[in-house]
Amino acid sequence: MGFALDKIVPWGRSFQEYCEMFTLTEEDLKRSILGCGDGPASFNATLTRQGGNVVSLDPIYAFSATQIKSRVDETYATVLAQLEKNKGDFVWNKITSVAELGEIRMAAMKLFLADYETGKQQNRYIFGELPSLPFADKQFDLALSSHFLFLYSEHLSCDFHLQALQEILRVAREVRVFPLLTLDTKLSSHLQSVLDFFKQNTFQVEIKPVDYEFQRGANQMLIIKHI
Ligand SMILES: C[S@@+](CC[C@H](N)C(=O)[O-])C[C@H]1O[C@@H](n2cnc3c(N)ncnc32)[C@H](O)[C@@H]1O
């Protein structure tokens, strides 16, 4: 499998955060959605409970709920300490403190963990790793990538980004990616190449402001659609 649990730090966002990051409308939430790199986010759990149609893909889904929970418990305090140290990189208006952030993230991960084993049986949590996806062409209306593409641009090459996005657009009619910044809050150096590539290849490409900013300056999403 090549993906070691002791190397990862599970950290999941809430349904509300996904709606804000991707400006998801009531109509969007009725579409068939793929979450790429959803990890322990609660988007799938909450949307499923609301009657939505969503599949999440992540390499951590190779592990059981018990294994993921113990990794969350092991790493939680370290993540909060890191956030406290880098507080200046974040905007503390909606979420007002590191402690409150910890509670929001932990609540999201608990919702995920409570839903995970059932969701796996229902094929809503699928093990997989970009740049390859185990899905049929155009299986989904909309794919979402939260805090994976662009964020890790220092570790994942421009080629990886181009391959991953082409693969996502093989299985989905549209992809939205947030944020466009790297971990050190700089605009990803891969963004321009991605924009150029997809504009030349008969896709509709757009960068849109969103009503969500936690990492300072991260308030735009990329949308790429088949024309
Ligand atoms: C920072 S977390 C974001 C989790 C979630 N999307 C959110 O916003 O709360 C990044 C996620 O990307 C996943 N990931 C790592 N490598 C991946 C790959 N090659 N393909 C898809 N997901 C990957 C990690 O396991 C992790 O769950």
The ligand as a Tripos MOL2 file, in Angstrom:
@<TRIPOS>MOLECULE
LIG
   27    29     1     0     0
SMALL
NO_CHARGES

@<TRIPOS>ATOM
      1 C1         -4.8970   18.0930    5.0130 C.3       1 LIG1
      2 S1         -5.8280   16.6440    4.7470 S.3       1 LIG1
      3 C2         -7.3700   17.3290    4.1900 C.3       1 LIG1
      4 C3         -8.5390   16.4860    4.5830 C.3       1 LIG1
      5 C4         -9.8960   17.0310    4.1410 C.3       1 LIG1
      6 N1         -9.9770   17.1870    2.7050 N.3       1 LIG1
      7 C5        -10.1770   18.3520    4.7830 C.2       1 LIG1
      8 O1        -10.1100   19.3960    4.1210 O.co2     1 LIG1
      9 O2        -10.4590   18.3520    5.9770 O.co2     1 LIG1
     10 C6         -5.1200   15.9850    3.2440 C.3       1 LIG1
     11 C7         -5.6640   14.6110    2.8830 C.3       1 LIG1
     12 O3         -5.0900   14.2060    1.6400 O.3       1 LIG1
     13 C8         -4.9190   12.8010    1.7020 C.3       1 LIG1
     14 N2         -3.9770   12.3450    0.6600 N.ar      1 LIG1
     15 C9         -2.6350   12.1650    0.7570 C.ar      1 LIG1
     16 N3         -2.1420   11.6970   -0.3960 N.ar      1 LIG1
     17 C10        -3.1830   11.5760   -1.2510 C.ar      1 LIG1
     18 C11        -3.3160   11.1400   -2.6110 C.ar      1 LIG1
     19 N4         -2.2500   10.7540   -3.3320 N.pl3     1 LIG1
     20 N5         -4.5430   11.1400   -3.1740 N.ar      1 LIG1
     21 C12        -5.6340   11.5440   -2.4630 C.ar      1 LIG1
     22 N6         -5.5720   11.9650   -1.1800 N.ar      1 LIG1
     23 C13        -4.3590   11.9900   -0.5760 C.ar      1 LIG1
     24 C14        -4.4280   12.5700    3.1140 C.3       1 LIG1
     25 O4         -4.5660   11.2250    3.5250 O.3       1 LIG1
     26 C15        -5.3140   13.5430    3.8900 C.3       1 LIG1
     27 O5         -6.4920   12.9140    4.3670 O.3       1 LIG1
@<TRIPOS>BOND
     1     1     2 1
     2     2     3 1
     3     2    10 1
     4     3     4 1
     5     4     5 1
     6     5     6 1
     7     5     7 1
     8     7     8 2
     9     7     9 1
    10    10    11 1
    11    11    12 1
    12    11    26 1
    13    12    13 1
    14    13    14 1
    15    13    24 1
    16    14    15 ar
    17    14    23 ar
    18    15    16 ar
    19    16    17 ar
    20    17    18 ar
    21    17    23 ar
    22    18    19 1
    23    18    20 ar
    24    20    21 ar
    25    21    22 ar
    26    22    23 ar
    27    24    25 1
    28    24    26 1
    29    26    27 1
@<TRIPOS>SUBSTRUCTURE
     1 LIG1         1 GROUP 0 **** ****
